[in-house]
Amino acid sequence: MEANDMTGYKLAKEVNKVLEMEGLAMIKPQMVYNYINNNLIPSYVSETGQMLVKHEDAMKWIKKYSEAKKARQKA
């Protein structure tokens, strides 16, 4: 486990910061966990049994998700 890896809840908080800055609707943490469980966000199980997302994967997903949400809002 690396220091910057995050749980689904932490990832939801981070993506919601970006969405709020963009003026977009925020996402519920449960939706992030659903994306993780459905392998839409790569994750791994830590030594403590927690599902974690690597920092670089989290940043890629946040960018992809926010851009898709902006595109849907413009349509």
HELIX and SHEET records of a PDB file:
HELIX    1   1 GLY A    8  GLU A   22  1                                  15    
HELIX    2   2 PRO A   29  ASN A   37  1                                   9    
HELIX    3   3 HIS A   55  LYS A   74  1                                  20    
SHEET    1   A 2 TYR A  44  VAL A  45  0                                        
SHEET    2   A 2 MET A  51  LEU A  52 -1                                        
END                                                                             
